[in-house]
């Protein structure tokens, strides 16, 4: 079959275009490793280079080309305020005070942390309520004078018909006072466990911030080494400049690295000051900043998630406190159930009857009849508190499991990093650094290359310190029932109690 002329012409044009290898075909080949490479972009001429406007010397006419005269190297920048040119540990103001160990910090916190005193005072206050709730009511003395000033034959304004006094005693029934005392004694046990929780909070926080201060101190030491390396790099660059082996740009970059190293050291010192003063605040004393003494590294037993959680269910202060509160609510319900049983008020007295002209006596017995107020509202509230507290125990257990899962993830990550850094990464980096030093000693390596490996090794050491601090923090919180915030107000007593001011019940 013969093709039409127009269609044949179009087919010829397509075939010719394919064999001409147009630009889109080259771009398609560059997308694969085996395809043809595209031509590199043209290098812009000097007049086309983007020149920043804030470098006026690049826009000035060049009447003194490079190479015709000696150009002074750029000066070394001055050290920031607060940093000496030579940093020595003994001269560092951040560690000028007396050294502090972890045991000393814990002892000082136990004696001075204000929240511990508050927690103990709360226990004593609740115990006072227990004493007051169990006391019997006082007898009531009453003077009685009846029909004073009545007139009678032959005498006016008599003292009255009767002059005397009575004593009224309330007899509490249904063991109400014993139940009230038992209820507040149980509340005292709740307050005691709240105090135990606060002790854990303070001790855990002291440990965590001690480790963080210890890590900050180690970071300061590493930053000092990095600063010395940066200073060495500046000296090396200036020596190479004198030999014509370094450009002016190399000197500027060395100055930048030096100034950054100085600022990083100042920042590390500031971090240490913050951590130490935070530790002092938890201790409860305005301590002068000194060096913390201790070890971050060391072996520790591996923590099993399920085993720790089972221990929490038996030993965690939060769980025990919730169970003690349930016992208190049970006693509260019993106390409210017996409240409608009326107490008996017995009154007895004596006086002189001026009508009969002889001494007479008086006596009465009275009690409330619980017809309208049968304490039904308070009983309902106590029942609701009991139901709520049963769920509170379950909620506390689940909350602990959730928080433990979060902290355990951090623990596992930190432990894995610490192990790998200690066993593989740091030894390999140390070996590489040593190899570079040996090569430099044998004139097989340039000193700038040695400095680069040295800086990398110091950076890895700093990351290792960070992982160690994270590991110690997670271990402390997991073994300390996840309690922290040692400067927060101690746990208040759980809500839901029926408090009565005059005579607590």
BAPAGU-293895 format. One record per residue (C-alpha): residue in one letter; residue number from 1; x, y, z. Coordinates in steps of 0.001 Angstrom, whole numbers. Example, Ala and Ser with C-alpha at 12.3 -4.5 7.8 and 13.67 -1.06 7.14 Angstrom:
2
['a', 1, [12300, -4500, 7800]] ['s', 2, [13670, -1060, 7140]] 
This chain:
505
['x', 1, [0, 0, 0]] ['x', 2, [1416, 3400, -955]] ['x', 3, [1752, 6004, 1779]] ['x', 4, [448, 9495, 1217]] ['x', 5, [3232, 12065, 544]] ['x', 6, [2466, 14205, 3591]] ['x', 7, [2624, 11234, 6001]] ['x', 8, [5867, 9993, 4442]] ['x', 9, [7446, 13440, 4902]] ['x', 10, [6499, 13551, 8579]] ['x', 11, [7968, 10080, 9242]] ['x', 12, [11258, 11111, 7627]] ['x', 13, [11482, 14183, 9854]] ['x', 14, [11016, 12088, 13028]] ['x', 15, [13726, 9612, 12031]] ['x', 16, [16133, 12446, 11187]] ['x', 17, [15486, 14089, 14575]] ['x', 18, [16261, 10884, 16472]] ['x', 19, [19654, 10399, 14784]] ['x', 20, [20559, 14042, 15433]] ['x', 21, [20788, 13309, 19276]] ['x', 22, [19022, 16434, 20488]] ['x', 23, [19523, 17994, 23977]] ['x', 24, [16625, 16148, 25595]] ['x', 25, [18251, 12860, 24596]] ['x', 26, [21502, 13902, 26352]] ['x', 27, [19608, 14850, 29496]] ['x', 28, [17877, 11480, 29484]] ['x', 29, [21260, 9737, 29262]] ['x', 30, [22663, 11779, 32191]] ['x', 31, [19966, 10354, 34448]] ['x', 32, [21712, 6958, 34409]] ['x', 33, [25208, 6043, 35528]] ['x', 34, [26076, 4455, 32175]] ['x', 35, [24591, 7175, 30033]] ['x', 36, [26521, 9914, 28258]] ['x', 37, [27605, 12882, 30391]] ['x', 38, [26373, 16301, 29559]] ['x', 39, [28798, 19070, 28873]] ['x', 40, [29703, 21064, 32048]] ['x', 41, [28162, 24498, 32401]] ['x', 42, [30319, 27335, 31110]] ['x', 43, [32624, 28984, 33686]] ['x', 44, [31563, 32586, 34190]] ['x', 45, [34126, 35251, 33544]] ['x', 46, [35387, 37521, 36295]] ['x', 47, [32949, 40190, 35426]] ['x', 48, [30041, 37760, 35681]] ['x', 49, [30891, 36350, 39123]] ['x', 50, [28362, 37196, 41833]] ['x', 51, [30224, 39574, 44148]] ['x', 52, [28632, 40379, 47542]] ['x', 53, [27936, 44041, 47986]] ['x', 54, [29343, 44082, 51549]] ['x', 55, [32949, 43436, 50307]] ['x', 56, [33887, 46843, 48810]] ['x', 57, [37499, 45884, 48138]] ['x', 58, [36300, 43418, 45490]] ['x', 59, [34758, 46290, 43581]] ['x', 60, [37825, 48557, 43828]] ['x', 61, [40220, 48913, 40915]] ['x', 62, [43181, 46536, 41287]] ['x', 63, [46284, 48697, 40923]] ['x', 64, [48458, 46341, 43002]] ['x', 65, [48140, 42820, 41616]] ['x', 66, [48935, 39896, 43856]] ['x', 67, [52540, 38799, 43762]] ['x', 68, [54198, 42214, 43341]] ['x', 69, [54687, 42871, 47056]] ['x', 70, [54502, 41025, 50436]] ['x', 71, [51086, 41188, 52050]] ['x', 72, [50816, 40905, 55833]] ['x', 73, [48713, 37970, 56994]] ['x', 74, [45400, 38859, 58644]] ['x', 75, [45740, 39339, 62430]] ['x', 76, [44575, 36679, 64851]] ['x', 77, [41243, 37828, 66363]] ['x', 78, [41168, 38812, 70012]] ['x', 79, [39677, 36388, 72468]] ['x', 80, [36088, 37100, 73574]] ['x', 81, [35617, 38745, 76939]] ['x', 82, [35964, 36260, 79799]] ['x', 83, [38304, 33886, 78014]] ['x', 84, [42079, 33896, 78406]] ['x', 85, [44352, 33128, 75527]] ['x', 86, [45605, 30089, 77423]] ['x', 87, [42974, 28046, 79263]] ['x', 88, [44132, 25936, 82147]] ['x', 89, [41822, 23809, 84270]] ['x', 90, [43312, 25049, 87537]] ['x', 91, [42750, 28668, 86492]] ['x', 92, [39210, 28154, 85247]] ['x', 93, [36815, 30261, 87327]] ['x', 94, [34003, 27755, 86751]] ['x', 95, [35706, 25244, 89067]] ['x', 96, [37071, 27660, 91669]] ['x', 97, [34879, 26533, 94581]] ['x', 98, [35137, 23485, 96815]] ['x', 99, [34693, 20133, 95037]] ['x', 100, [31407, 18318, 95490]] ['x', 101, [30739, 14579, 95335]] ['x', 102, [27411, 12858, 94706]] ['x', 103, [27159, 11502, 98259]] ['x', 104, [27805, 14957, 99688]] ['x', 105, [25166, 16443, 97418]] ['x', 106, [22597, 13847, 98535]] ['x', 107, [23359, 14451, 102227]] ['x', 108, [23080, 18205, 101816]] ['x', 109, [19791, 17847, 99938]] ['x', 110, [18317, 15577, 102610]] ['x', 111, [19056, 18232, 105231]] ['x', 112, [18249, 21412, 103305]] ['x', 113, [15763, 20805, 100504]] ['x', 114, [12677, 22800, 101572]] ['x', 115, [10168, 20418, 99987]] ['x', 116, [11275, 17603, 102294]] ['x', 117, [10519, 19781, 105309]] ['x', 118, [7133, 20616, 103776]] ['x', 119, [6359, 16934, 103259]] ['x', 120, [7253, 16090, 106856]] ['x', 121, [5153, 19019, 108112]] ['x', 122, [2229, 17719, 106105]] ['x', 123, [2521, 14362, 107856]] ['x', 124, [2520, 16067, 111259]] ['x', 125, [-450, 18214, 110313]] ['x', 126, [-2479, 15199, 109256]] ['x', 127, [-1499, 13388, 112425]] ['x', 128, [-2844, 16351, 114407]] ['x', 129, [-6187, 15922, 112647]] ['x', 130, [-6209, 12271, 113722]] ['x', 131, [-5666, 13280, 117348]] ['x', 132, [-8365, 15930, 117208]] ['x', 133, [-10882, 13692, 115446]] ['x', 134, [-10676, 11059, 118193]] ['x', 135, [-11213, 13371, 121156]] ['x', 136, [-14471, 13261, 123058]] ['x', 137, [-16569, 16444, 123134]] ['x', 138, [-16250, 18659, 126189]] ['x', 139, [-19088, 18887, 128767]] ['x', 140, [-21129, 22079, 128645]] ['x', 141, [-21707, 24086, 131826]] ['x', 142, [-24913, 26103, 131966]] ['x', 143, [-26214, 28523, 134577]] ['x', 144, [-29966, 28328, 135103]] ['x', 145, [-32078, 31055, 136615]] ['x', 146, [-35818, 30920, 136136]] ['x', 147, [-38458, 33614, 136695]] ['x', 148, [-36010, 36116, 138140]] ['x', 149, [-37742, 39208, 139592]] ['x', 150, [-41108, 37641, 140140]] ['x', 151, [-43115, 39266, 142988]] ['x', 152, [-44751, 37391, 145752]] ['x', 153, [-46641, 38353, 148832]] ['x', 154, [-44479, 40345, 151251]] ['x', 155, [-41540, 40392, 148897]] ['x', 156, [-40879, 41935, 145523]] ['x', 157, [-38184, 41289, 142909]] ['x', 158, [-37255, 37849, 144208]] ['x', 159, [-34211, 35971, 142798]] ['x', 160, [-36719, 33853, 140941]] ['x', 161, [-38189, 30470, 141204]] ['x', 162, [-34995, 28548, 140612]] ['x', 163, [-31301, 29338, 140704]] ['x', 164, [-28751, 26653, 139776]] ['x', 165, [-26446, 25224, 137161]] ['x', 166, [-26293, 22220, 134851]] ['x', 167, [-23651, 20168, 133050]] ['x', 168, [-24392, 18714, 129611]] ['x', 169, [-22347, 15854, 128164]] ['x', 170, [-22618, 14523, 124630]] ['x', 171, [-22225, 10733, 124398]] ['x', 172, [-20960, 9821, 120912]] ['x', 173, [-22494, 6625, 119642]] ['x', 174, [-21616, 4049, 116990]] ['x', 175, [-17837, 4464, 117495]] ['x', 176, [-17895, 7651, 115434]] ['x', 177, [-14789, 9128, 117042]] ['x', 178, [-12838, 5881, 116681]] ['x', 179, [-13740, 5730, 112997]] ['x', 180, [-12747, 9378, 112544]] ['x', 181, [-9409, 8742, 114230]] ['x', 182, [-8829, 5670, 112048]] ['x', 183, [-9668, 7670, 108943]] ['x', 184, [-7177, 10421, 109687]] ['x', 185, [-4523, 7954, 110756]] ['x', 186, [-4960, 6326, 107373]] ['x', 187, [-4666, 9744, 105766]] ['x', 188, [-1430, 10171, 107702]] ['x', 189, [-115, 7017, 106031]] ['x', 190, [-1028, 8529, 102666]] ['x', 191, [907, 11663, 103630]] ['x', 192, [3861, 9522, 104715]] ['x', 193, [4000, 7882, 101282]] ['x', 194, [3705, 11307, 99694]] ['x', 195, [6775, 12280, 101733]] ['x', 196, [8556, 9136, 100530]] ['x', 197, [7710, 10112, 96946]] ['x', 198, [9126, 13559, 97550]] ['x', 199, [12354, 12049, 98873]] ['x', 200, [12677, 10031, 95666]] ['x', 201, [11965, 13139, 93608]] ['x', 202, [14695, 15115, 95342]] ['x', 203, [17257, 12286, 95274]] ['x', 204, [16567, 11497, 91613]] ['x', 205, [16828, 15134, 90617]] ['x', 206, [20067, 15580, 92564]] ['x', 207, [21539, 12519, 90838]] ['x', 208, [20351, 13577, 87380]] ['x', 209, [21670, 17117, 87669]] ['x', 210, [24889, 15896, 89253]] ['x', 211, [25457, 13671, 86214]] ['x', 212, [24543, 16529, 83895]] ['x', 213, [27005, 18814, 85708]] ['x', 214, [29604, 16075, 85468]] ['x', 215, [28963, 15780, 81730]] ['x', 216, [29143, 19553, 81341]] ['x', 217, [32503, 19531, 83128]] ['x', 218, [33785, 16825, 80783]] ['x', 219, [32505, 18864, 77849]] ['x', 220, [34463, 21888, 79078]] ['x', 221, [37615, 19750, 79085]] ['x', 222, [36949, 18585, 75522]] ['x', 223, [36222, 22139, 74403]] ['x', 224, [39536, 23192, 75915]] ['x', 225, [41273, 20517, 73829]] ['x', 226, [39381, 21662, 70731]] ['x', 227, [40436, 25250, 71417]] ['x', 228, [44053, 24172, 71653]] ['x', 229, [43639, 22344, 68352]] ['x', 230, [42148, 25472, 66770]] ['x', 231, [45022, 27579, 68109]] ['x', 232, [47441, 25027, 66685]] ['x', 233, [45651, 25206, 63345]] ['x', 234, [46054, 28996, 63266]] ['x', 235, [49773, 28717, 64000]] ['x', 236, [50138, 26044, 61326]] ['x', 237, [48260, 28114, 58748]] ['x', 238, [50463, 31151, 59428]] ['x', 239, [53596, 29046, 59101]] ['x', 240, [52322, 27686, 55790]] ['x', 241, [51552, 31240, 54700]] ['x', 242, [55152, 32210, 55332]] ['x', 243, [56271, 29265, 53202]] ['x', 244, [53792, 30088, 50479]] ['x', 245, [51799, 26916, 51099]] ['x', 246, [48608, 28560, 52361]] ['x', 247, [46375, 31194, 50890]] ['x', 248, [44967, 34221, 52609]] ['x', 249, [41607, 32487, 52575]] ['x', 250, [43096, 29643, 54611]] ['x', 251, [44206, 32138, 57285]] ['x', 252, [40775, 33724, 57456]] ['x', 253, [39101, 30328, 57796]] ['x', 254, [41568, 29356, 60540]] ['x', 255, [40668, 32560, 62401]] ['x', 256, [36974, 31733, 62068]] ['x', 257, [37524, 28218, 63438]] ['x', 258, [39557, 29640, 66328]] ['x', 259, [36893, 32142, 67300]] ['x', 260, [34168, 29484, 67096]] ['x', 261, [36235, 27207, 69336]] ['x', 262, [36601, 30031, 71870]] ['x', 263, [32872, 30715, 71857]] ['x', 264, [32100, 26997, 72169]] ['x', 265, [34346, 26836, 75234]] ['x', 266, [32582, 29828, 76786]] ['x', 267, [29229, 28220, 76047]] ['x', 268, [30357, 24957, 77675]] ['x', 269, [31439, 26864, 80783]] ['x', 270, [28106, 28673, 80884]] ['x', 271, [26307, 25321, 80619]] ['x', 272, [28352, 23993, 83521]] ['x', 273, [27571, 27042, 85652]] ['x', 274, [23861, 26552, 84960]] ['x', 275, [23987, 22846, 85843]] ['x', 276, [25922, 23450, 89061]] ['x', 277, [23600, 26211, 90242]] ['x', 278, [20571, 24066, 89384]] ['x', 279, [22115, 21336, 91510]] ['x', 280, [22683, 23842, 94329]] ['x', 281, [19031, 24932, 94124]] ['x', 282, [17890, 21315, 94468]] ['x', 283, [20181, 20899, 97447]] ['x', 284, [18640, 23998, 98985]] ['x', 285, [21831, 25978, 99602]] ['x', 286, [23421, 28918, 97720]] ['x', 287, [26645, 27025, 96978]] ['x', 288, [29635, 28701, 95380]] ['x', 289, [30324, 27133, 92001]] ['x', 290, [32952, 24413, 92282]] ['x', 291, [33978, 21236, 90550]] ['x', 292, [31774, 18170, 90786]] ['x', 293, [33815, 15035, 91415]] ['x', 294, [32679, 11643, 90147]] ['x', 295, [32625, 9175, 87299]] ['x', 296, [30173, 9051, 84452]] ['x', 297, [31506, 5856, 82971]] ['x', 298, [31177, 2445, 84560]] ['x', 299, [29377, -858, 84283]] ['x', 300, [25737, -1142, 85285]] ['x', 301, [23337, -4076, 85250]] ['x', 302, [20979, -4200, 82296]] ['x', 303, [17398, -3256, 83079]] ['x', 304, [14524, -5523, 82048]] ['x', 305, [11279, -3722, 81255]] ['x', 306, [8793, -6295, 82548]] ['x', 307, [10766, -6992, 85716]] ['x', 308, [10960, -3291, 86526]] ['x', 309, [7239, -2858, 85918]] ['x', 310, [6403, -5752, 88249]] ['x', 311, [8556, -4096, 90891]] ['x', 312, [6681, -866, 90342]] ['x', 313, [3352, -2564, 91065]] ['x', 314, [4676, -3754, 94432]] ['x', 315, [7040, -994, 95508]] ['x', 316, [6382, 2256, 93658]] ['x', 317, [5339, 5010, 96100]] ['x', 318, [2716, 6256, 93637]] ['x', 319, [947, 2866, 93617]] ['x', 320, [1234, 2340, 97362]] ['x', 321, [-73, 5832, 98033]] ['x', 322, [-3086, 5200, 95796]] ['x', 323, [-3838, 1937, 97627]] ['x', 324, [-3517, 3606, 101011]] ['x', 325, [-5912, 6270, 99812]] ['x', 326, [-8407, 3546, 98848]] ['x', 327, [-8238, 2198, 102401]] ['x', 328, [-8893, 5681, 103715]] ['x', 329, [-11937, 6051, 101463]] ['x', 330, [-13302, 2747, 102746]] ['x', 331, [-13030, 4014, 106321]] ['x', 332, [-14597, 7309, 105261]] ['x', 333, [-17641, 5501, 103906]] ['x', 334, [-18051, 3581, 107164]] ['x', 335, [-17785, 6816, 109080]] ['x', 336, [-20469, 8512, 106997]] ['x', 337, [-22794, 5510, 107252]] ['x', 338, [-22881, 5737, 111063]] ['x', 339, [-23252, 9503, 111096]] ['x', 340, [-27123, 9396, 111127]] ['x', 341, [-27111, 7392, 114384]] ['x', 342, [-27868, 10164, 116891]] ['x', 343, [-25607, 11054, 119745]] ['x', 344, [-27145, 11352, 123201]] ['x', 345, [-26987, 14586, 125155]] ['x', 346, [-27412, 14105, 128932]] ['x', 347, [-27885, 17149, 131097]] ['x', 348, [-27920, 17222, 134916]] ['x', 349, [-27834, 20052, 137420]] ['x', 350, [-28807, 21355, 140787]] ['x', 351, [-30110, 24594, 142274]] ['x', 352, [-32205, 26218, 144898]] ['x', 353, [-35939, 26393, 144455]] ['x', 354, [-37084, 29621, 146062]] ['x', 355, [-40688, 28589, 145695]] ['x', 356, [-40257, 25433, 147740]] ['x', 357, [-37339, 26899, 149733]] ['x', 358, [-35191, 23846, 149215]] ['x', 359, [-32446, 22534, 147001]] ['x', 360, [-33668, 20663, 143960]] ['x', 361, [-32170, 18943, 140949]] ['x', 362, [-32724, 18899, 137169]] ['x', 363, [-32012, 16331, 134491]] ['x', 364, [-32712, 15916, 130782]] ['x', 365, [-31859, 13617, 127904]] ['x', 366, [-32123, 14593, 124267]] ['x', 367, [-31015, 13439, 120837]] ['x', 368, [-31653, 14252, 117208]] ['x', 369, [-34196, 12256, 115235]] ['x', 370, [-32790, 11602, 111714]] ['x', 371, [-35936, 12100, 109716]] ['x', 372, [-34960, 14619, 107047]] ['x', 373, [-31150, 14726, 107211]] ['x', 374, [-29867, 11177, 107201]] ['x', 375, [-26460, 12217, 105850]] ['x', 376, [-27508, 10778, 102528]] ['x', 377, [-25592, 13363, 100487]] ['x', 378, [-22287, 12765, 102220]] ['x', 379, [-22747, 9004, 101989]] ['x', 380, [-23275, 9280, 98250]] ['x', 381, [-20169, 11412, 97924]] ['x', 382, [-18094, 8929, 99940]] ['x', 383, [-19324, 6079, 97726]] ['x', 384, [-18330, 8066, 94638]] ['x', 385, [-14892, 8716, 96109]] ['x', 386, [-14464, 5007, 96694]] ['x', 387, [-15363, 4112, 93111]] ['x', 388, [-13102, 6818, 91782]] ['x', 389, [-10152, 5719, 93895]] ['x', 390, [-10412, 2121, 92660]] ['x', 391, [-9996, 3441, 89131]] ['x', 392, [-7261, 5767, 90296]] ['x', 393, [-5141, 2759, 91232]] ['x', 394, [-5618, 1298, 87760]] ['x', 395, [-4888, 4678, 86175]] ['x', 396, [-1699, 5057, 88205]] ['x', 397, [-467, 1613, 87130]] ['x', 398, [-1158, 2341, 83461]] ['x', 399, [412, 5790, 83715]] ['x', 400, [3550, 4250, 85169]] ['x', 401, [3687, 1723, 82343]] ['x', 402, [3359, 4447, 79723]] ['x', 403, [6025, 6645, 81309]] ['x', 404, [8265, 3637, 81835]] ['x', 405, [7955, 2749, 78138]] ['x', 406, [9042, 6262, 77156]] ['x', 407, [11961, 6308, 79564]] ['x', 408, [12958, 2753, 78677]] ['x', 409, [13244, 3719, 75002]] ['x', 410, [15637, 6500, 75958]] ['x', 411, [17542, 4069, 78157]] ['x', 412, [17923, 1495, 75374]] ['x', 413, [19040, 4110, 72834]] ['x', 414, [21566, 5620, 75226]] ['x', 415, [22903, 2210, 76276]] ['x', 416, [23307, 1057, 72657]] ['x', 417, [25179, 4233, 71766]] ['x', 418, [27393, 4069, 74852]] ['x', 419, [28335, 453, 74171]] ['x', 420, [29127, 1060, 70506]] ['x', 421, [31038, 4251, 71207]] ['x', 422, [33071, 2544, 73930]] ['x', 423, [33732, -669, 72008]] ['x', 424, [34011, 439, 68372]] ['x', 425, [33701, 4092, 67501]] ['x', 426, [36071, 5705, 70001]] ['x', 427, [38773, 3000, 69694]] ['x', 428, [38630, 3299, 65903]] ['x', 429, [38790, 7097, 66045]] ['x', 430, [41632, 6927, 68580]] ['x', 431, [43519, 4496, 66354]] ['x', 432, [43018, 6759, 63348]] ['x', 433, [44315, 9721, 65333]] ['x', 434, [47336, 7756, 66509]] ['x', 435, [47987, 6598, 62963]] ['x', 436, [47956, 10186, 61769]] ['x', 437, [50398, 11195, 64510]] ['x', 438, [52737, 8361, 63594]] ['x', 439, [52540, 9287, 59924]] ['x', 440, [53309, 12921, 60756]] ['x', 441, [56301, 11856, 62861]] ['x', 442, [57581, 9916, 59848]] ['x', 443, [56950, 12874, 57485]] ['x', 444, [54244, 10948, 55689]] ['x', 445, [51393, 13218, 56680]] ['x', 446, [50698, 16950, 56806]] ['x', 447, [49950, 18528, 60163]] ['x', 448, [46619, 20077, 59012]] ['x', 449, [45393, 16584, 58202]] ['x', 450, [46401, 15468, 61681]] ['x', 451, [44453, 18364, 63178]] ['x', 452, [41367, 17424, 61182]] ['x', 453, [41404, 13853, 62530]] ['x', 454, [42092, 15188, 66014]] ['x', 455, [39047, 17480, 65891]] ['x', 456, [36895, 14601, 64670]] ['x', 457, [38100, 12454, 67573]] ['x', 458, [37301, 15192, 70093]] ['x', 459, [33839, 15657, 68609]] ['x', 460, [33159, 11928, 69010]] ['x', 461, [34318, 12091, 72622]] ['x', 462, [31861, 14904, 73264]] ['x', 463, [29010, 12906, 71738]] ['x', 464, [30029, 9952, 73907]] ['x', 465, [29745, 12171, 76995]] ['x', 466, [26246, 13185, 75932]] ['x', 467, [25178, 9544, 75558]] ['x', 468, [26667, 8711, 78968]] ['x', 469, [24695, 11509, 80612]] ['x', 470, [21513, 10309, 78887]] ['x', 471, [22171, 6745, 80077]] ['x', 472, [22789, 7760, 83701]] ['x', 473, [19688, 9964, 83646]] ['x', 474, [17469, 7164, 82332]] ['x', 475, [18897, 4637, 84780]] ['x', 476, [18307, 7008, 87684]] ['x', 477, [14710, 7709, 86742]] ['x', 478, [13830, 4078, 85997]] ['x', 479, [15331, 2809, 89243]] ['x', 480, [13811, 5793, 91081]] ['x', 481, [10191, 5036, 90084]] ['x', 482, [10245, 7812, 87436]] ['x', 483, [9942, 10478, 90134]] ['x', 484, [11559, 13860, 89493]] ['x', 485, [10970, 17634, 89915]] ['x', 486, [12418, 17827, 93400]] ['x', 487, [11583, 21507, 93846]] ['x', 488, [7871, 21197, 93114]] ['x', 489, [5429, 21408, 95995]] ['x', 490, [5006, 17962, 97589]] ['x', 491, [1986, 16007, 96446]] ['x', 492, [-1120, 17375, 98133]] ['x', 493, [-3487, 14918, 99670]] ['x', 494, [-5790, 13432, 97057]] ['x', 495, [-9157, 15175, 96759]] ['x', 496, [-12457, 13689, 97829]] ['x', 497, [-12246, 13958, 101603]] ['x', 498, [-15010, 15276, 103776]] ['x', 499, [-13275, 17867, 105897]] ['x', 500, [-14941, 19415, 108857]] ['x', 501, [-13213, 22323, 110509]] ['x', 502, [-14513, 22435, 114073]] ['x', 503, [-14423, 18702, 114783]] ['x', 504, [-12895, 16791, 111861]] ['x', 505, [-14627, 13573, 111103]] 
